[in-house]
Amino acid sequence: MEWLRALRRAAENLVPAALWGYMALRACVLPMARRLEEGRGLDLDLVCTALFLLDYLVVMVLFVIRRPYTGISATPWTIATTLVGTFGPLLASRTEVGWDHPLPLVLMTAATVMVFLSALSLNTSFGLLPTDRGIKTGGMYRLVRHPLYGSYQVANLGFLLSSYSHFNLAVMGVALVCQVFRLRSEEALLGRNPEYAEYLRRVRWRLCPYVY
């Protein structure tokens, strides 16, 4: 029935948008509120948090307006790698051990800008599971095949440098491996499209130019 399909599509978009809203509240809004209560002034840490909040809000909008998919890979393996790769880093926690240097915060700030530009480049093709919502080859996708995933790794590296522990290292390492499996599943699905197959031949690097 048409109304049932419309309801399902709405749920597929609104549920992850609500989840991102919760993550924005937990990761950005509440820490910024605590800073205001403590009377702390403007610094790079606050700017970074504000940029992360902007990224969350952009992704929420993209979830709502994204186009329907024409193909999807929803096997237990792709679901598991998507969940761990996306949400695994949330298990990492702040520690007292870290590099007392501006570089970690600079990396995280740069990553927020990269996430913003990558999300805008992906636009209505945004999704979590490997899906075909149209091929994107412009913007950040001219540089690497998966700029959004690469941006997340820059943010994870910055966090790890600022809050090191063996547990955090393991969490970020497992998340990275899952993201690699996830992007390979995505490429296998989209590679059936001749336009994307040509894109793969044209853009060599997956996450970082001249590295991988």
FENCOR-V688524 format. One line per field, one symbol per residue. psi: psi as a letter, one per 40 degrees, with the letter a starting at -180 (. if undefined). A space follows every 10 residues. Layout:
# FENCOR-V688524
psi = ???
This chain:
# FENCOR-V688524
psi = iddddddddd dddddddddd dddddddddd dddddddefi ahaddddddd dddddddddd ddddeiiiie iihfiddddd ddddddedee diiiiehihg iedddddddd dddddddddd ddbeeiicih ihfihheabe eddidgdddd dddddddddd ddghiddddd dddddddddd dddddddddd eehddddddd ddhdiddhhe d.
